Amino acid sequence: KGFTDLGFDIGNSETPIIPVMLGDEDLARAFSARLFEEGVFASAICFPMVPRGTARVRVIVSATFSQEDCDAGLAAFKKVAAELQ
């Protein structure tokens, strides 16, 4: 819900793996790198792992995350999105 509230397309995943769809491969790589600088690990998934034009960053949520962890992660996504999109 936090991702969709921020305007991200996360598809229909029903697992702890959340794909944050970005489309552009260069954007996905830059987004992943900036998130890492903000303390969030979200892998860029690009061609040939997915079809061209469907690049994404992948987040895996863990039951060990606190609400504060989740809030900090979403804040990082919001900050990076404002910088890059």
N, C-alpha and C positions, 0 to 999 in steps of 0.2 A: 504494500500500500504506500509506503514511503516513497518508493521510486516513482510510482504512477502519480502521486501527489506532486512530485517535482516535474512531471511532464515527460518522463522517460517511458519508452515502449519496452516492456519486459516480456512480451509474448504471453504464452499460456503455460509456462512451466509450473508443475505441481511438485517440484522437488526442491531441496535446499540450494540447488544450482540456479542462479538467477541470471539470465542473459539480458544485458542492457544493450539494446539494439541501437547502433550508431550509424550503420550503413557504410560510411567511408572508411577505408582501411587506414589511411594516414591519420584520420581523426581518432580511430580506435587505439592506434599505437601511442599517439600523443596523450590521449585521455588516460590510458593505463600508466604511462610514465609519470604524469602529473599527479595522479592518485597516489602512486607509490611515494612521491615526494611529500604527500600529505599524510602518509602513514597507513594507506589503504592498499592492500594487494588485490588487484582485479586484472586478470590476464586478458590481453588483447587476443581475440580469436578472429583470424583473417584468412583469406584465400591462401592455400588450398584446403584449409580445414572446413571452411564454409564457402558457399558460392560468392562470387564477386558481388559487391553491393549489399552484402548482408553482414558486414563486420560488426563485431560487438565486443564489449568487455564482459567477462564472466565473474560473478561474485558467488561465493559459496558461504552460506549462512550456517553458523554452528550454534548448537544449543548452549554452548559455553559463553556466547556473547551476552553481555548485559544490555539493558536498554540504553545505557550511556554509550556503549560500543556502537550500537546500531545508529544512535543519533549522531555520533561523531562521523561515522561512515557516510551517512546521508548528507551531512553538512559538507563533507569533502566533495561528494558528487555535485552538490549545488554550486560550490565554489569553482570547481574545475569546469563545469558546464558554462558558467558565466564567463570564464576566461576564454574558452575554446569554441563555443558555438555561437 
